Amino acid sequence: MTPHSDPRDHEMDVFAREVCHFIDNARSRNRFERLVVVAPPEFLGKLRNTITPASNKLVAESLAKNLLGCDEDAIRSRLKTLL
C-alpha cells in the first residue's frame, strides 16, 4: 500500500523546489547579495528545508507571514523593518 499523500502538500513541495532552484540559479550568477524571504509559515518551512546551504547563507531576514491580499502600503510597512 502506498501512503496517503495530500495533493496540496505535494504541490507546495514542488513549488518550493522550483523557488529554491530559481534562488540558487540567481545566486550562482551573482544576481543578489542578500535575500529577504516572506512566505506563509507552512511554505517558509518548506523553503527552509529545500534551500541549498550556499543560498541559505545569503538569507538576511525571513518573515513567516501571509501577505496575500494585503495592499501595497501594508506590505511596504511590514517589509520596512526587514530592509
Beta strands, then each sheet from edge to edge (+ up, - down):
strand 1: 35-39
strand 2: 59-64
sheet 1: 1+ 2+
end
